[in-house]
Amino acid sequence: MDAAASLQDVQIIDSEEQHQQQPSLRVDHLGQNVDQIFLQVDQLEKRLNEVEQFYSKSGKKQSNTSKASSVIRDRDKDKPIIEKPMDFSTIEKKWKAKDGTGYTNVREMCADVRLIFKNAMKYNDERHDVHVMAKTLLDKFEEKWLQLLPKVDEEVNSDI
């Protein structure tokens, strides 16, 4: 009985410690998820660059290979110019920068996240899947940002 009783005591203490550590564990878990997302974005960007290089090389060797490539080029002429491009790997670099070139506060990072979605919406027609997804993600981001804003303001005010 003593061993069973002490085992229950250990389990109760462990669950109490986990409950007290839960906010920091959630933050750590969130940080790990963000890191995984950045890794996936980097991998996708690298793959996209490889595909673009492949098609640009094959396009130079055989300039008149298909009418489809000229149609695509003509279609892209009507696309708006994105004045301030932004991507998640740039956000990650600025977030991790230790040389003073990074973000000075979380609001700057949030502005860049918004810029990614707004650029996608500007570049793609309203009926395009990318536009629709960017709008959905922007709305979701704004919803989450509004939940975090009081905590951000609280931290800023405590630093002053």
PLY file of the C-alpha trace (Angstrom):
ply
format ascii 1.0
element vertex 160
property float x
property float y
property float z
element edge 159
property int vertex1
property int vertex2
end_header
0.00 0.00 0.00
2.81 2.44 0.77
4.27 2.04 -2.72
0.87 2.54 -4.35
0.15 5.58 -2.18
3.52 7.16 -2.95
3.01 6.46 -6.68
-0.32 8.34 -6.56
1.38 11.22 -4.74
4.04 11.40 -7.45
1.37 11.40 -10.18
-0.56 14.19 -8.43
2.60 16.27 -8.01
3.57 15.66 -11.65
0.14 16.77 -12.91
0.28 19.89 -10.71
3.74 20.74 -12.07
2.54 20.19 -15.63
-0.45 22.43 -14.98
1.83 25.19 -13.67
4.24 24.79 -16.58
1.52 24.54 -19.21
1.70 28.17 -20.48
5.46 27.93 -21.04
5.05 24.51 -22.64
2.43 25.94 -24.98
4.76 28.79 -25.94
7.60 26.32 -26.55
5.27 24.14 -28.61
4.10 27.18 -30.58
7.73 28.16 -31.23
8.47 24.65 -32.49
5.45 24.82 -34.81
6.59 28.18 -36.16
10.08 26.78 -36.76
8.58 23.80 -38.61
6.47 26.11 -40.76
9.50 28.22 -41.62
11.44 25.08 -42.57
8.61 23.92 -44.81
8.33 27.36 -46.41
12.08 27.38 -47.05
11.88 23.93 -48.64
8.97 25.00 -50.83
10.78 28.18 -51.89
13.88 26.16 -52.80
11.78 23.73 -54.81
9.99 26.60 -56.54
13.35 28.15 -57.46
14.51 24.83 -58.90
11.35 24.53 -61.00
11.64 28.15 -62.20
15.30 27.61 -63.13
14.42 24.44 -65.00
11.73 26.16 -67.04
13.79 29.29 -67.65
16.71 27.19 -68.95
14.50 25.10 -71.21
12.75 28.28 -72.43
16.07 29.85 -73.48
17.19 26.80 -75.41
13.95 26.46 -77.33
12.29 29.85 -77.49
9.44 28.76 -79.78
8.60 25.46 -78.10
4.99 26.23 -77.32
2.36 28.88 -77.64
1.37 28.27 -74.03
4.53 29.89 -72.66
3.88 33.08 -74.65
0.27 33.09 -73.44
1.50 32.84 -69.87
3.97 35.69 -70.41
1.23 37.84 -71.97
-1.12 37.08 -69.10
1.54 38.07 -66.55
1.95 41.48 -68.20
-1.44 42.45 -66.75
-0.39 41.51 -63.21
0.18 44.36 -60.77
3.69 45.12 -59.61
4.26 44.31 -55.96
6.07 47.36 -54.60
7.20 45.76 -51.34
7.61 41.98 -51.68
7.63 39.94 -48.49
7.91 36.24 -47.68
8.07 34.06 -44.59
11.79 33.33 -44.88
12.50 37.08 -44.75
10.31 37.35 -41.65
12.20 34.46 -40.09
15.58 36.08 -40.84
14.45 39.40 -39.37
12.97 37.61 -36.35
16.22 35.73 -35.63
18.59 38.61 -36.50
20.97 39.49 -33.71
22.82 42.27 -35.55
20.22 45.02 -35.11
18.64 44.56 -38.55
15.70 42.56 -37.21
12.37 43.50 -35.74
12.34 45.91 -32.83
8.85 44.85 -31.77
6.20 42.29 -32.56
4.02 44.82 -34.37
6.64 45.15 -37.13
6.58 41.39 -37.67
2.78 41.38 -37.77
2.83 44.14 -40.38
5.07 41.97 -42.58
2.78 38.95 -42.16
-0.14 41.12 -43.25
1.92 42.33 -46.20
2.44 38.76 -47.43
-1.29 38.10 -47.52
-2.15 41.51 -49.00
0.46 41.08 -51.74
-0.99 37.68 -52.62
-4.46 39.20 -52.79
-3.23 42.11 -54.90
-1.37 39.91 -57.38
-4.10 37.28 -57.80
-7.62 37.84 -59.09
-10.42 37.73 -56.51
-11.67 34.42 -57.91
-8.25 32.77 -57.82
-7.64 30.17 -55.11
-4.50 31.97 -53.91
-6.45 35.19 -53.39
-9.22 33.38 -51.52
-6.75 31.48 -49.32
-4.73 34.62 -48.60
-7.88 36.47 -47.57
-8.93 33.59 -45.33
-5.49 33.40 -43.71
-5.38 37.17 -43.24
-8.78 37.11 -41.53
-7.64 34.24 -39.28
-4.39 36.06 -38.52
-6.26 39.25 -37.59
-8.57 37.24 -35.35
-5.60 35.67 -33.51
-3.76 38.99 -33.40
-6.71 40.64 -31.65
-6.55 37.90 -29.02
-2.81 38.45 -28.49
-2.89 42.26 -28.62
-3.75 42.78 -24.93
-0.81 40.56 -23.94
1.51 42.47 -26.27
0.34 45.81 -24.88
0.75 44.46 -21.35
4.35 43.41 -22.05
5.15 46.74 -23.71
3.71 48.66 -20.75
5.62 46.49 -18.24
8.88 47.24 -20.10
8.37 50.97 -19.77
0 1
1 2
2 3
3 4
4 5
5 6
6 7
7 8
8 9
9 10
10 11
11 12
12 13
13 14
14 15
15 16
16 17
17 18
18 19
19 20
20 21
21 22
22 23
23 24
24 25
25 26
26 27
27 28
28 29
29 30
30 31
31 32
32 33
33 34
34 35
35 36
36 37
37 38
38 39
39 40
40 41
41 42
42 43
43 44
44 45
45 46
46 47
47 48
48 49
49 50
50 51
51 52
52 53
53 54
54 55
55 56
56 57
57 58
58 59
59 60
60 61
61 62
62 63
63 64
64 65
65 66
66 67
67 68
68 69
69 70
70 71
71 72
72 73
73 74
74 75
75 76
76 77
77 78
78 79
79 80
80 81
81 82
82 83
83 84
84 85
85 86
86 87
87 88
88 89
89 90
90 91
91 92
92 93
93 94
94 95
95 96
96 97
97 98
98 99
99 100
100 101
101 102
102 103
103 104
104 105
105 106
106 107
107 108
108 109
109 110
110 111
111 112
112 113
113 114
114 115
115 116
116 117
117 118
118 119
119 120
120 121
121 122
122 123
123 124
124 125
125 126
126 127
127 128
128 129
129 130
130 131
131 132
132 133
133 134
134 135
135 136
136 137
137 138
138 139
139 140
140 141
141 142
142 143
143 144
144 145
145 146
146 147
147 148
148 149
149 150
150 151
151 152
152 153
153 154
154 155
155 156
156 157
157 158
158 159
